[in-house]
Amino acid sequence: MSFFTGQQTIFFVDDDAPLREANLQTLDLAGLAVEAFADAASVLPRISRDFAGIVVTDIRMPGMDGLELRAAIHAIDPEIPVILITGHADVAMAVRALTGGAFDFLTKPFAADHLVSSSRRALAHRALILDNRRLVAAAQEIDSPLIGESPAMVRLRETIAQLAQADIDVLIEGETGTGKELVAHMLHRQSRRSGGALVAVNCAALPHEVAEGELFGSDLVDRASGRLGRPGRIRSAHRGTLFLDEIDTMHAAVQAKLLRVIEEREVQPIGAAAPEPVDLRVVAATKTDLRDAVARGDFREDLYYRLHVVKLRIPPLRERRADIPQTFAYFLDEAAAKMGHAGFAIDDGVRRHLVEHDWPGNVRELRNFAYSVVLDLPADPGLAAMPGDMGLAERLQRFEATIIRDTLRQTRGSIAEAMARLEVPRKTLYDKMQRLGIDPKAYRG
């Protein structure tokens, strides 16, 4: 799954022009996008709930001061990080502001690297917040996300219902776009933990330098380094579900600490004297086979077996082509209702695309295609360029080639396994591959 990739900008607010320009230069040299404002009134109209950045503001300013600005931002979105700049006389005031939701405070005079470090952590935190919202929105977009009556999908839905009540850790495997995050939400909503929070973490987007604080939390209040107490994502999932997406990308040092959480069901925040118990369910997801990552030494074997209590594999769309018409029809109805378009047409080009396309983006790609059809947009250059006079023989040939290639991918180029799955003799399979220009060696390894 892709992580939030919008432009992240720091809004720096200070009425002291020389100090404002100096800090603007510091952040700019660090490679951070920044805009400067001389007062709170000018920055506030730029803040919205989907604002991707953070705000750094001085406390003492004429008109609306920094604390009032923080409160106004909090009213728009309490999860926009605000870093306060304070004088020595304002330290007690700033500490009180932390309990009200401020992300951090820096005491004048502060080192340039402290400003950069605190800003980077705040930006990473904001990105995680937006990504978690995206995951939740994706789960709510579809009432019945696992559409289809193929045997594989029927079994998957039945297994989810059983596992939801079992309250055990689950590892979800599936290609991009198959609906891993939706399965995680289904497991949570159908479980006894549905009253608690589902806390989602995109491990691929979690920078190593902030990963421990974000996941395990911190009990430190260190003005020199800027690290402040925070609950962490694991503690936030207490009595709920922790969803670790793209777990295969997690840094080795973080894997070691996560292992203890899963084994002992306790977490020790940074700076804490002792661990504290957590009651949670762990659902992890990966788009690759974790056994391969273990074999390469990129993923801990002991953590793999702790996560692999039960594995759910979501089949790609090409393995359940019988579900494509029903799924596509569902998305067409959804798109037509949302867009208010009732007069769209399904032509031969659309039908051919549904049958002949491999759907590497899986259900997500199919949904996008449905929306493009309703809006009468060419979703794929190849679809628009496809000849309309393709004969039955050529269509069957393309479909046959797709099935053979899919089977070779699944069997990693094993001719013996492909023969068994396709139920054809060796000579017939080789003849077809030669005629279709398919090299089985390309699928090995």
C-alpha positions in Angstrom: 0.0 0.0 0.0 1.3 3.4 -0.8 1.9 5.8 2.1 0.7 9.4 2.2 2.8 11.3 -0.4 1.4 14.8 -0.3 3.6 17.9 0.1 4.6 18.4 3.8 5.2 22.0 4.7 6.3 23.7 7.9 4.4 26.9 8.7 6.8 29.0 10.8 5.2 31.8 12.8 7.2 34.6 14.6 6.8 38.4 14.7 10.6 38.8 15.2 11.8 39.2 11.6 15.5 38.4 12.1 14.7 35.3 14.1 12.1 34.3 11.6 14.5 34.6 8.7 17.3 32.7 10.5 15.0 29.8 11.3 13.6 29.8 7.8 17.1 29.4 6.4 17.9 26.6 8.9 14.9 24.6 7.9 15.4 25.3 4.2 19.0 24.1 4.4 17.8 20.9 6.0 15.8 20.2 2.9 12.4 20.9 4.6 9.7 22.9 2.9 8.8 25.9 5.0 6.7 29.1 4.8 7.1 32.0 7.1 4.4 34.1 8.7 4.7 37.3 10.8 1.5 36.7 12.8 -1.0 34.1 13.7 -3.9 35.7 11.9 -2.2 35.3 8.5 -1.5 31.6 9.0 -4.8 30.4 10.4 -6.8 30.6 7.1 -4.2 28.2 5.6 -5.0 25.5 8.1 -7.5 22.8 7.3 -8.2 19.2 8.4 -6.3 17.8 5.4 -3.2 20.1 6.0 -0.2 17.8 5.6 2.3 19.8 7.5 3.0 21.2 11.0 3.1 24.6 12.7 6.1 26.0 14.6 5.1 29.2 16.4 6.5 31.6 19.0 4.3 32.0 22.1 4.6 35.8 22.7 3.2 37.7 19.7 1.0 40.7 19.4 -2.7 40.0 18.7 -3.3 36.3 18.8 -0.4 34.6 20.7 1.1 31.2 20.1 -1.1 29.5 22.7 -4.3 30.9 21.2 -3.1 29.8 17.7 -2.4 26.3 19.0 -6.0 26.2 20.5 -7.5 27.4 17.2 -5.5 24.8 15.2 -6.6 22.2 17.7 -10.3 23.1 17.0 -9.7 22.5 13.3 -7.8 19.2 13.7 -6.4 18.2 17.1 -3.8 15.9 15.4 -1.9 18.7 13.6 1.4 18.9 15.4 2.2 22.3 16.9 5.7 23.1 18.2 6.0 26.1 20.5 9.0 28.4 20.8 9.3 29.8 24.3 11.4 32.2 26.3 12.8 31.0 29.7 9.9 32.8 31.5 7.4 30.8 29.4 8.7 27.3 30.1 6.0 26.5 32.7 3.4 27.8 30.4 4.7 25.6 27.6 4.8 22.5 29.7 1.1 23.1 30.5 0.4 23.5 26.8 1.9 20.0 26.2 -0.9 18.5 28.3 -3.3 20.4 26.1 -2.0 18.9 22.9 1.1 20.7 21.8 3.6 18.4 20.2 6.8 19.9 21.6 8.4 23.1 22.8 11.9 24.7 22.2 13.4 27.1 24.7 15.3 30.1 23.4 18.1 30.1 22.4 17.9 26.7 20.9 20.3 24.9 18.6 19.4 24.7 14.9 19.7 20.9 14.9 17.1 20.7 17.7 14.6 22.7 15.6 15.3 20.4 12.6 15.1 17.2 14.7 11.8 18.2 16.3 10.3 19.3 13.0 11.2 16.0 11.3 9.6 14.0 14.1 6.5 16.1 13.9 6.2 15.8 10.1 6.7 12.0 10.4 4.0 11.9 13.1 1.6 13.9 10.9 2.2 11.6 7.9 1.3 8.6 10.1 -1.9 10.3 11.2 -2.9 11.0 7.6 -2.0 7.5 6.5 -4.0 5.9 9.3 -7.0 8.0 8.3 -6.6 6.8 4.7 -6.6 3.2 5.9 -9.8 3.8 7.9 -11.4 5.6 5.0 -10.5 2.7 2.6 -12.1 0.2 5.0 -15.3 2.3 5.1 -15.5 2.8 1.4 -17.0 -0.6 0.7 -19.7 -2.2 2.8 -18.9 -5.7 1.5 -15.2 -5.4 0.5 -14.7 -9.1 -0.2 -17.0 -9.5 -3.2 -17.3 -12.7 -5.2 -18.7 -16.2 -5.0 -15.6 -18.1 -6.1 -14.7 -21.0 -3.7 -11.6 -19.0 -2.6 -13.6 -15.9 -1.6 -16.3 -17.9 0.1 -13.7 -19.7 2.2 -11.9 -16.4 3.0 -15.0 -14.8 4.3 -15.9 -17.8 6.4 -12.3 -17.9 7.8 -12.4 -14.2 8.7 -15.6 -14.7 10.6 -14.1 -17.6 12.6 -10.8 -15.9 13.3 -12.5 -12.7 14.4 -14.0 -14.5 17.3 -10.8 -16.5 18.1 -8.9 -13.4 19.2 -5.5 -14.7 17.9 -2.8 -12.9 16.0 -3.1 -13.1 12.2 -0.7 -12.7 9.3 -2.3 -11.5 6.0 -0.6 -12.1 2.7 -1.8 -10.5 -0.5 -0.6 -8.5 -3.5 -1.1 -4.8 -3.8 -4.7 -3.8 -4.1 -6.2 -7.2 -2.9 -7.7 -5.6 0.2 -5.4 -6.5 3.1 -6.3 -3.4 5.2 -10.0 -4.2 4.6 -9.5 -7.7 5.9 -7.8 -6.3 9.0 -10.8 -4.0 9.6 -13.2 -6.9 9.1 -11.3 -8.9 11.7 -11.5 -6.0 14.1 -15.2 -5.1 13.5 -16.4 -8.7 13.9 -14.3 -9.3 17.0 -15.0 -8.8 20.7 -12.5 -5.9 20.5 -14.7 -3.8 18.1 -15.4 -1.4 21.0 -11.7 -0.6 21.2 -9.4 1.2 18.7 -7.9 -0.3 15.6 -4.5 1.4 15.4 -2.9 1.2 11.9 0.8 1.6 11.2 2.3 1.6 7.8 5.8 0.1 8.6 7.2 1.0 5.2 6.6 4.7 5.8 7.9 4.7 9.4 11.4 6.3 9.5 13.8 4.3 11.6 14.9 7.3 13.6 11.4 7.9 14.9 10.0 4.3 14.8 10.7 3.4 18.4 9.1 6.5 19.8 6.0 6.2 17.5 5.5 2.5 18.2 6.6 1.9 21.7 6.1 5.5 23.1 8.3 7.6 25.3 8.2 8.6 29.0 11.1 11.1 28.5 10.8 14.9 28.8 14.2 16.0 27.6 14.4 19.7 26.7 17.8 19.4 25.2 16.9 16.7 22.6 13.2 17.7 22.3 12.0 14.1 23.0 8.8 14.2 24.9 6.5 11.7 26.5 4.0 10.2 24.1 1.8 7.0 24.4 3.0 5.3 21.2 0.9 3.3 18.8 1.1 0.1 20.7 -0.2 1.5 23.9 -2.9 3.3 21.9 -4.1 -0.1 20.7 -4.7 -1.4 24.3 -7.9 -3.4 24.4 -8.1 -3.1 20.6 -6.2 -4.2 17.5 -2.8 -3.2 16.2 -2.6 -3.4 12.4 1.0 -3.5 11.1 0.9 -3.0 7.4 3.9 -3.9 5.2 5.5 -5.6 8.2 8.3 -7.0 6.0 9.8 -3.5 5.7 10.3 -3.1 9.5 13.8 -2.2 10.6 15.7 -5.0 12.3 16.2 -3.1 15.6 12.4 -2.5 15.8 11.7 -6.1 15.0 13.6 -7.2 18.1 11.5 -4.9 20.4 8.3 -5.9 18.7 9.1 -9.6 19.3 8.9 -8.9 23.1 5.6 -7.1 22.8 4.1 -10.1 21.0 5.7 -12.7 23.3 5.0 -11.0 26.6 2.1 -8.7 25.8 3.9 -5.9 27.4 5.7 -2.7 26.1 8.5 -0.7 27.6 8.4 2.9 26.4 11.6 4.8 26.0 12.8 6.0 29.4 10.4 3.9 31.4 11.7 2.1 34.4 9.7 -1.1 33.7 7.4 -2.5 31.0 3.7 -2.2 31.3 1.1 -4.8 30.1 -0.9 -4.3 27.0 -4.0 -6.2 25.9 -4.1 -6.2 22.1 -4.5 -8.3 19.1 -1.8 -8.0 16.4 -2.7 -8.2 12.7 0.2 -8.0 10.3 0.1 -7.7 6.6 2.7 -8.2 3.8 2.6 -8.2 0.0 5.5 -10.6 -0.2 6.2 -14.1 1.3 7.8 -13.4 4.6 9.7 -16.7 4.3 11.7 -15.2 1.5 12.6 -12.2 3.8 13.6 -14.7 6.5 15.8 -16.6 4.1 17.6 -13.4 3.0 18.2 -12.4 6.6 15.9 -9.3 6.3 13.3 -10.6 8.8 13.7 -12.3 12.1 12.7 -16.0 12.0 11.4 -16.0 15.6 9.2 -13.0 14.9 7.9 -14.6 11.7 6.7 -17.7 13.7 5.2 -15.5 16.4 3.2 -13.5 13.8 2.4 -16.6 11.8 -0.1 -18.1 14.3 -2.7 -18.1 11.5 -2.0 -16.9 7.9 -4.7 -15.5 5.6 -3.9 -15.4 1.9 -6.0 -13.1 -0.2 -6.0 -14.4 -3.8 -5.3 -11.9 -6.6 -8.0 -11.1 -9.0 -6.4 -13.1 -11.8 -6.8 -16.3 -9.7 -10.5 -15.8 -9.4 -11.6 -14.4 -12.7 -15.1 -15.7 -12.2 -15.5 -12.9 -9.6 -14.6 -10.1 -12.0 -18.1 -9.5 -13.5 -19.9 -9.3 -10.1 -17.2 -7.1 -8.5 -17.1 -4.8 -11.5 -20.9 -4.5 -11.4 -20.7 -3.6 -7.7 -18.2 -0.8 -8.4 -20.2 0.4 -11.4 -23.3 0.9 -9.2 -21.1 2.6 -6.5 -19.5 5.0 -9.0 -22.9 5.8 -10.7 -24.4 6.6 -7.4 -21.6 8.8 -6.3 -21.1 10.6 -9.6 -24.8 10.9 -10.5 -24.1 9.3 -13.9 -26.8 7.0 -15.1 -26.3 7.0 -18.9 -22.9 5.3 -19.2 -22.3 2.5 -21.7 -20.5 -0.8 -21.5 -19.0 -1.4 -25.0 -17.0 -4.3 -26.5 -13.7 -2.6 -25.5 -14.6 -2.6 -21.8 -15.8 -6.3 -22.0 -12.5 -7.3 -23.7 -10.5 -5.5 -21.1 -12.3 -7.3 -18.3 -11.6 -10.7 -19.8 -8.1 -10.2 -21.2 -6.4 -7.9 -18.6 -4.2 -9.4 -15.9 -5.3 -6.8 -13.2 -1.9 -6.4 -11.5 -3.5 -3.7 -9.3 -6.2 -6.2 -8.3 -9.5 -5.0 -6.8 -8.2 -1.5 -6.4 -7.4 -1.3 -10.1 -10.8 -2.8 -11.1 -12.6 -0.2 -8.9 -10.7 2.6 -10.6 -11.6 1.2 -14.0 -15.2 1.1 -13.1 -15.1 4.8 -12.1 -13.4 5.6 -15.4 -16.1 3.8 -17.4 -18.9 5.7 -15.6 -17.0 9.0 -16.3 -16.3 7.9 -19.9 -12.6 8.2 -19.4 -10.0 5.9 -21.0 -8.5 4.2 -18.0 -5.7 2.5 -19.9 -4.0 3.6 -23.1 -3.8 -0.1 -24.2 -7.6 -0.3 -23.8 -8.2 2.7 -26.0 -5.8 1.4 -28.7 -7.2 -2.2 -28.7 -8.5 -3.0 -32.2 -12.3 -3.5 -32.3 -12.1 -6.2 -34.9 -10.2 -8.8 -32.9 -11.5 -12.2 -33.9 -12.5 -15.0 -31.6 -9.3 -17.1 -32.2 -7.1 -14.2 -31.2 -9.1 -13.4 -28.1 -8.9 -17.0 -27.0 -5.2 -17.1 -27.7 -4.6 -14.0 -25.5 -6.8 -15.5 -22.8 -4.9 -18.8 -23.0 -1.6 -17.0 -22.8 -2.8 -15.2 -19.6 -3.8 -18.4 -17.9 -0.4 -20.1 -18.7 1.6 -17.1 -17.5 -0.5 -16.8 -14.3 0.1 -20.6 -13.6 3.8 -20.3 -14.2 4.0 -17.3 -11.8 2.2 -19.3 -9.2 4.4 -22.4 -9.7 7.6 -20.3 -10.1 8.2 -21.8 -13.5 7.8 -25.4 -12.5 6.6 -27.3 -15.5 5.5 -30.3 -13.5 3.3 -28.3 -11.2 1.9 -26.3 -14.2 1.0 -29.5 -16.0 -0.8 -30.7 -12.9 -2.8 -27.5 -12.4 -3.7 -27.1 -16.0 -4.3 -30.8 -16.5 -2.4 -31.0 -19.9 0.4 -33.3 -21.1 4.0 -32.0 -21.1 4.2 -31.9 -24.9 0.9 -29.9 -25.2 2.1 -27.4 -22.6 5.5 -26.9 -24.3 3.8 -26.6 -27.8 1.5 -23.9 -26.4 4.3 -22.0 -24.7 6.4 -22.1 -27.9 3.4 -20.9 -30.0 2.6 -18.1 -27.5 6.2 -17.0 -27.0 6.3 -17.9 -23.3 9.6 -18.8 -21.7 9.2 -20.7 -18.4 12.7 -19.8 -17.3 11.6 -16.2 -16.9 9.3 -17.3 -14.0 11.9 -19.3 -12.0 13.9 -18.1 -9.1 
